[in-house]
Amino acid sequence: MSDAMTMTGVAGAADTQSSPILPLSVRDVVLRFGDVTVLDGVSLDLGTSGCTVVMGPNGSGKSLLLKLLHGLIQPSEGQLLWGRHSATEVTARQALVFQKPVLLRRSVAANIDFVLNARGKARARRDALLDHVGLAHKADQPARLLSGGEAQRLALARALATDPEVLFLDEPTASLDPASVLAIERIVSDARGRGVRIIFVTHDMGQARRMADDVVFLHRGRVAEHSTAAEFFPKPSCAAAREYLNGGIVV
């Protein structure tokens, strides 16, 4: 490889690490699996701060949209840019927490150590992270013995250990008790307050009202509405969103 090519590669890598990955611009994105179109002409702009809540009926494409934004799957058509970068270029600067966390078959502390070691970050941060999510007293316990709420808090601590600029949450409190829901919301709200951009999928209306700065409503694989929370909840503009908020069956 020539010196010129080497320097270009190094400069490109450094630029990806240093230049902003927000705002997000999605233009006419289509996602197909075979002959089935699951996201159809999605266009979306997200700003540099706050919490965007993604809502919509089952099968509307919410989880697939998160995976696409995070670079885990590629669009069939269209363009998706984080700042000036593609989704796959900035995946390492983001974190995704799923509804059902997959934890290592190790201790609670070792789950955090694994991420810190992989990212070359100081292991001393582990205790502060566990304390932050209320799990310091369970550091030496096997992660498999945690309750559902505790396991999700560990998953959040593990995600935060990467110092993400964007945190994706795919129904992280589904099936959890109210105390666990509020504990997780506090952790997420603290991250938002420290400048982490949050993109949060939920079916919980109360949670959406508590957490959202803006709402993206998906229907049949399309963005049917995107507005501020203050506008969306009192008076959504599309009929499907109104039916959804009223507890009706959206088809």
Sequence and secondary structure as in RCSB ss.txt:
>XXXX:A:sequence
MSDAMTMTGVAGAADTQSSPILPLSVRDVVLRFGDVTVLDGVSLDLGTSGCTVVMGPNGSGKSLLLKLLHGLIQP
SEGQLLWGRHSATEVTARQALVFQKPVLLRRSVAANIDFVLNARGKARARRDALLDHVGLAHKADQPARLLSGGE
AQRLALARALATDPEVLFLDEPTASLDPASVLAIERIVSDARGRGVRIIFVTHDMGQARRMADDVVFLHRGRVAE
HSTAAEFFPKPSCAAAREYLNGGIVV
>XXXX:A:secstr
  HHHHHHHHHHHHHHHHS   SEEEEEEEEEETTEEEEEEEEEEE SSSEEEEE STTSSHHHHHHHHTTSS  
SEEEEEETTB GGGSGGGEEEE SS    SSBHHHHHHHHHHHTT  TTHHHHHHHHTT GGGTTSBGGGS HHH
HHHHHHHHHHTT  SEEEEESTTTT  HHHHHHHHHHHHHHHHTT EEEEE   HHHHHHH SEEEEEETTEEEE
EEEHHHHTT  SSHHHHHHHTT    
